[in-house]
Amino acid sequence: MNGQQFIQSSVTIHKGSRLTLIDDAAVVHVIQNGAWENGTIRPLQEPGAPKVNSQFNGNDRQTIGPFLAAGTYHLYCIVHPGMNLTVIVQ
């Protein structure tokens, strides 16, 4: 992550894996399940997704998961409009 977005908008991982999110900026991010859609927050705990509620305080990292089921999952930053990440689990 940089100041206001994920460096990659999607990432593909293997079932059972964890995902490490790295905040490369001195910026606060709060990452949760769901997405920004047309400027509106859409919280969503998708079946099979680990519950995510992670606060980054800048220049830090956190590991989320494991992602135990194959599927497509969505994460977003509640602080920065449009900051979405799609996690594809195979």
Buried (B, 14 or more C-beta within 10 A) or exposed (E): BEEBBBEEEEBEBEEEBEBEBEBEEEBEBBBBBBBBEEEEBEEBEBEBBBEBEBBBEEEBEBEBBBBEBEBEBBBBBBBBEEBBBBBEBE
